[in-house]
Amino acid sequence: MSIQFCQGKLQDQERKTILQHVQSCMQRAAQEAVRGVVTEVVEAEVTAKLGREKGQPRQTQSQERAIDWECGHCGCSDANQFIRDGHYRRELQTGWGTVQNLPVPMLECQRCQHDVICEYAILEKYKNYWMDLAQDALWSSGCSQSLRDICDRWSATVGHSVGLRTVNERINHLEPLVHQFHTQPFELVPQVIQLDGIWVTITEQGEVMVLDRRDRARNERHGKKRVVLVALGFWIENGKEKREIVDWQIAESEKHEEWEVLLHRLVKRGAKADNGLKAIIRDGCGGLGRAVELVYAHSVIDQRCIFHKLKNVRDKCRTELKGDDHPEQRRQILQEASAVYQAESAQQAKERLAVWSTKWSEVAPESVATFERDFDATIAFYQLEGLPLQWVRSTSLLERVNRQLRRKFRQALSFGSTIGAEVALYLQVQRLHAQWNHTSWWQTSHALSLDLLQVHHP
């Protein structure tokens, strides 16, 4: 590297020129380093498969030594029948740029003199993008970066335009891991599960044909609101409080039939009273209560969220005591209603409710009726001794999770398919798990990409 420095202080343009030259030299050096490492690894793999070093003559042996490479013509997989047959050149697009003229060894079968199909551990045939770009796509999507942003960065890195489909396909390859997440049995069954729904838009393909920007006939697509039913689990592990999103279900609505699908899957995976599940925490919307009753049949405690109960009282109170004439009354009503749940026992909470109701029944009768309705369902948590109150009194922790998920939903606006939505949710779930376990999302996303390789190439 030859750079001419002047004796004086570098001026703006001169400094900029030198920095650009250094960056270019570093990129070329990185690409050469990649070429050297890849070449060394694939040559070592060939040596290991053949059982002999480069230049060592082939020994004819009567005993066959089968390997996982085979001749594309006769199907022979005996390494004793294979010899090196030069190299072919290919390019490899990596996070350090495009590596040109990468030499890849070829083998020839001595039975029929045809090429051997070699599937290298670090190189995939017909795939020019190396795995570090796929790892970057998973990390970036998990950080709520858009596909367009990822494509722009890839395009600048490899030196040519990279399409949205190229990136999206690599992210959607996670689908087998998503299925595995939904079906694998629990290693540790949660003691408490909080349930709630969050809405998202997924586009669907219609029957009407329209022309796109290139005048190609395409099925018109329209967005449809779907609800993601989310289950957040809590348990004690080695004396420490643990939490994870244990499952989710993309559904048409929050009717009890939709919730039953998710709950039955949780039961099938082991989340039931016999295995340690103690309580379901939920709000009062939709058919969730009916679904919990049908699936668990009172075998676990069904706790209504006290936050939503107090919110309903607040909303009703604002309707009854409108305007600026009653701010102090509204504040006092809510403050005393909240104090009901600070009781030391369920019986004491009922006594406090009776006092509260008597005091405010004439001023705000509808608010009192709202608070009294299904009150017993909101004090079931008193039966759960030894568990943190933040787990069992409300779904506030799950609401925080939903805010994180909405961050991705807002960035995406809508998902092009249910698979795309499932994969996006899976990445957000894994990122949150990494955060809760004090693990780097960078390391976690890279581990996911390696797990994905195991799924597609067992």
FENJOUR-V860350 format. One record per backbone hydrogen bond with DSSP energy under -1.0 kcal/mol. NH is the residue of the N-H (numbers start at 1). CO is the residue of the C=O. Records with the same first field share a line. If there is no record, write none. Layout:
NH->CO / CO
This chain:
15->11
16->12
17->13
18->14
19->15
20->16
21->17
22->18
23->19
24->20
25->21
26->22
27->23
28->24
29->25
30->26
31->27
32->28
33->29
34->30
35->31
36->32
37->33
38->34
39->35
40->36
41->37
42->38
43->39
44->40
45->41
46->42
47->43
48->44
49->45
50->46
51->47
56->53
67->77
71->76
72->115
79->65
81->78
82->79
83->108
85->106
88->104
90->102
92->99
93->128
94->97
97->94
99->92
102->90
104->88
106->86
108->83
109->114
110->81
113->109
116->107
117->70
127->124
130->93
133->130
135->131
136->132
137->133
138->134
139->135
140->136
141->137
142->138
143->139
144->141
145->140
150->146
151->147
152->148
153->149
154->150
155->151
156->152
157->153
158->154
159->155
167->163
168->164
169->165
170->166
171->167
172->168
174->171
175->172
178->174
179->175
180->176
181->177
182->178
183->179
184->180
186->269
191->234
192->234
193->279
194->232
195->281
196->230
198->228
200->226
202->224
203->415
204->222
206->220
210->218
212->216
215->212
218->210
220->208
222->204
224->202
226->200
227->251
228->198
229->249
230->196
231->247
232->194
233->244
234->192
235->242
237->240
240->237
242->235
244->233
246->231
247->231
249->229
251->227
259->255
260->256
261->257
262->258
263->259
264->260
265->261
266->262
267->263
268->264
269->265
270->267
271->266
272->270
275->272
276->273
277->272
278->191
279->191
280->301
281->193
282->303
287->254
291->287
292->288
293->289
294->290
295->291
296->292
297->293
299->296
301->278
303->280
304->377
305->282
306->393
309->305
310->306
311->307
312->308
313->309
314->310
315->311
316->312
317->313
318->314
319->315
320->316
321->317
330->326
331->327
332->328
333->329
334->330
335->331
336->332
337->333
338->334
339->335
341->338
342->339
343->340
349->345
350->346
351->347
352->348
353->349
354->350
355->351
356->352
357->353
358->354
359->355
360->356
361->357
364->360
368->364
369->365
370->366
371->367
372->368
373->369
375->372
378->375
379->376
382->379
383->380
384->381
385->383
391->388
393->389
399->395
400->396
401->397
402->398
403->399
404->400
405->401
406->402
407->403
409->405
410->406
411->407
412->408
413->409
414->412
415->201
421->417
422->418
423->419
424->420
425->421
426->422
427->423
428->424
429->425
430->426
431->427
432->428
433->429
434->430
435->431
436->432
437->433
438->435
439->434
444->440
445->441
446->442
447->443
448->444
449->445
450->446
451->447
452->448
453->449
454->450
455->451
456->452
457->453
